[in-house]
Amino acid sequence: MKKLCSVAGCPVLFEGTKSRCPTHERTADRTRGTSRQRGYDREHEVTFRAKVLARDRICVICKRRPSRDADHFPRSRRELVAAGLDPNDPQYGRGLCGPCHKKETARHQPGGWAAR
């Protein structure tokens, strides 16, 4: 079954498991950058991610599955940096399972992190 590309204004119908047409998928991959380029360095892994996941062992949203992702909340990483706050401080994070993290990211960052 064909579906419409999720990029606003794109009229392309395509088949596959992705949410964007092949053209927009390639563009998104190029503009997103690596995790290191987006600020997720070794300090982030040790200081933020590890401490958030140790504190929140179970997803704080569904309270059923183990936390797998350390999510910046209530402000995004970008908002924390703009406010002059330390984005690697665990107080600005919460532990989420994979499905809840995907839902929250889709709701709060439509178009992805690089779209802003």
Disulfide bonds with the S-S distance in Angstrom:
none
